Amino acid sequence: MNNNLQQSVIAITGAGSGIGQCLALECAKKGAHVAICDINFEAVQLTADKLQARYPHCQVNVQQLDVADRAAVIKWAETVGSHFGEINVIINNAGVALSASVENMQIDDFEWLMKINFWGVVYGCQAFLPYLKKSSWGHVVNVSSLFGLISMPNNSAYNAAKFAVRGFTESLRIELMMSDKRIGVSCVHPGGIKTNIVNFSREGGELIGSAARMSTVERKQNFNEKMAKTTPEQAAKIIVNGIIKKRPRILVGSDAKMLDILQRFLPVKYQNVVARIFR
Ligand SMILES: NC(=O)c1ccc[n+]([C@@H]2O[C@H](COP(=O)([O-])OP(=O)(O)OC[C@H]3O[C@@H](n4cnc5c(N)ncnc54)[C@H](O)[C@@H]3O)[C@@H](O)[C@H]2O)c1
């Protein structure tokens, strides 16, 4: 049976921008109530305003939250649980990007990214699982990336976090298949999506290959204009549909689908192809 989002309660991290904001709107469109958070309070409040203007039936709970703060994530789950009574879906979406070669990367930048992109997901799962288990049904959604399936130069920290999210999520899914079949799990792998991620990304030290020959502005423009083919609205539709259908792996965009196939047929040799393209 499919998940029915009508009157369900869905918690979403990083809902102040991009995929997270569009997920909140798409969930409300399907009749869900939402608890949304972001480190940027003004941004997430704007999402709440949009939700209330477009979907007056939707109950919205807004919170400023840093997903890298474990105690705060646990407190948020408690607040959402007591506000709505039941929580059906947690979408661990908040994320950041970092461009840096392994050799030149600042360890502080690497730790900053891991705290958000990996530990934020772990904290979200552990904090919300008890509430999902107490509810009539539940679903965990962790946002990894196409870069959780294949690696790219100057993205080692992001790759490490997103591969880790995938491993962690697949293990959690197996555990829940063995212990509580009412809770589904999806790992999401978006390709390039037109959001603020690259505009807000950190850069640490000199890069490797063709990226080193571009200015920061050119690199960001290249991502936004050439590599990010899918809109966040389209991404949110695909993800919500995947949640309804309880899909374990949700690939978002034709680039994610194509490169997933490349990686299956050339699990090691794809690296030679990538090196040739980005040399
Ligand atoms: N845009 C892409 O091409 C792409 C591709 C693959 C995966 N993703 C993943 O999708 C997710 C959403 O990214 P997006 O593209 O919508 O980016 P975005 O920058 O538009 O949105 C990310 C949101 O997360 C919030 N955030 C950042 N740090 C946070 C923290 N510590 N605590 C709480 N919130 C925090 C930001 O304020 C922002 O509102 C991320 O996990 C990202 O890695 C994006």
The ligand as an SDF file (V2000), in Angstrom:
LIG
                    3D

 44 48  0  0  0  0  0  0  0  0999 V2000
   21.3630   21.4980   -5.6900 N   0  0  0  0  0  0  0  0  0  0  0  0
   21.9290   20.3800   -6.1200 C   0  0  0  0  0  0  0  0  0  0  0  0
   22.4170   20.3120   -7.2630 O   0  0  0  0  0  0  0  0  0  0  0  0
   21.9770   19.1730   -5.2190 C   0  0  0  0  0  0  0  0  0  0  0  0
   22.3990   17.9620   -5.7920 C   0  0  0  0  0  0  0  0  0  0  0  0
   22.4560   16.8250   -4.9880 C   0  0  0  0  0  0  0  0  0  0  0  0
   22.1030   16.8970   -3.6570 C   0  0  0  0  0  0  0  0  0  0  0  0
   21.7070   18.0850   -3.1240 N   0  0  0  0  0  0  0  0  0  0  0  0
   21.3660   18.1070   -1.7060 C   0  0  0  0  0  0  0  0  0  0  0  0
   20.0570   18.6090   -1.5400 O   0  0  0  0  0  0  0  0  0  0  0  0
   19.9280   19.1720   -0.2330 C   0  0  0  0  0  0  0  0  0  0  0  0
   19.2690   20.5390   -0.3280 C   0  0  0  0  0  0  0  0  0  0  0  0
   20.1600   21.4270   -1.0000 O   0  0  0  0  0  0  0  0  0  0  0  0
   19.6720   22.5750   -1.9960 P   0  0  0  0  0  0  0  0  0  0  0  0
   20.2720   22.2900   -3.3060 O   0  0  0  0  0  0  0  0  0  0  0  0
   18.2320   22.7870   -1.8910 O   0  0  0  0  0  0  0  0  0  0  0  0
   20.5190   23.8070   -1.3960 O   0  0  0  0  0  0  0  0  0  0  0  0
   20.0710   25.2330   -0.8180 P   0  0  0  0  0  0  0  0  0  0  0  0
   21.3540   25.9070   -0.4440 O   0  0  0  0  0  0  0  0  0  0  0  0
   19.1680   25.9320   -1.7600 O   0  0  0  0  0  0  0  0  0  0  0  0
   19.2490   24.8300    0.5010 O   0  0  0  0  0  0  0  0  0  0  0  0
   19.8700   24.2530    1.6140 C   0  0  0  0  0  0  0  0  0  0  0  0
   19.2250   24.7970    2.8760 C   0  0  0  0  0  0  0  0  0  0  0  0
   19.8700   24.1720    4.0080 O   0  0  0  0  0  0  0  0  0  0  0  0
   20.0610   25.1670    4.9990 C   0  0  0  0  0  0  0  0  0  0  0  0
   21.1440   24.8130    5.9090 N   0  0  0  0  0  0  0  0  0  0  0  0
   22.4740   24.8920    5.6850 C   0  0  0  0  0  0  0  0  0  0  0  0
   23.1570   24.5340    6.7960 N   0  0  0  0  0  0  0  0  0  0  0  0
   22.2250   24.1980    7.7250 C   0  0  0  0  0  0  0  0  0  0  0  0
   22.3080   23.7620    9.0600 C   0  0  0  0  0  0  0  0  0  0  0  0
   23.4800   23.6020    9.6770 N   0  0  0  0  0  0  0  0  0  0  0  0
   21.1620   23.5160    9.7270 N   0  0  0  0  0  0  0  0  0  0  0  0
   19.9550   23.7060    9.1290 C   0  0  0  0  0  0  0  0  0  0  0  0
   19.8200   24.1510    7.8630 N   0  0  0  0  0  0  0  0  0  0  0  0
   20.9420   24.3850    7.1670 C   0  0  0  0  0  0  0  0  0  0  0  0
   20.3820   26.4300    4.2230 C   0  0  0  0  0  0  0  0  0  0  0  0
   20.1870   27.6150    5.0010 O   0  0  0  0  0  0  0  0  0  0  0  0
   19.4280   26.3170    3.0380 C   0  0  0  0  0  0  0  0  0  0  0  0
   18.1890   26.9480    3.3170 O   0  0  0  0  0  0  0  0  0  0  0  0
   21.3460   19.1850    0.3540 C   0  0  0  0  0  0  0  0  0  0  0  0
   21.5100   18.0830    1.2110 O   0  0  0  0  0  0  0  0  0  0  0  0
   22.2280   19.0190   -0.8710 C   0  0  0  0  0  0  0  0  0  0  0  0
   23.4850   18.4590   -0.5590 O   0  0  0  0  0  0  0  0  0  0  0  0
   21.6250   19.2200   -3.8830 C   0  0  0  0  0  0  0  0  0  0  0  0
  1  2  1  0
  2  3  2  0
  2  4  1  0
  4  5  1  0
  4 44  2  0
  5  6  2  0
  6  7  1  0
  7  8  2  0
  8  9  1  0
  8 44  1  0
  9 10  1  0
  9 42  1  0
 10 11  1  0
 11 12  1  0
 11 40  1  0
 12 13  1  0
 13 14  1  0
 14 15  2  0
 14 16  1  0
 14 17  1  0
 17 18  1  0
 18 19  2  0
 18 20  1  0
 18 21  1  0
 21 22  1  0
 22 23  1  0
 23 24  1  0
 23 38  1  0
 24 25  1  0
 25 26  1  0
 25 36  1  0
 26 27  1  0
 26 35  1  0
 27 28  2  0
 28 29  1  0
 29 30  1  0
 29 35  2  0
 30 31  1  0
 30 32  2  0
 32 33  1  0
 33 34  2  0
 34 35  1  0
 36 37  1  0
 36 38  1  0
 38 39  1  0
 40 41  1  0
 40 42  1  0
 42 43  1  0
M  CHG  2   8   1  16  -1
M  END
$$$$
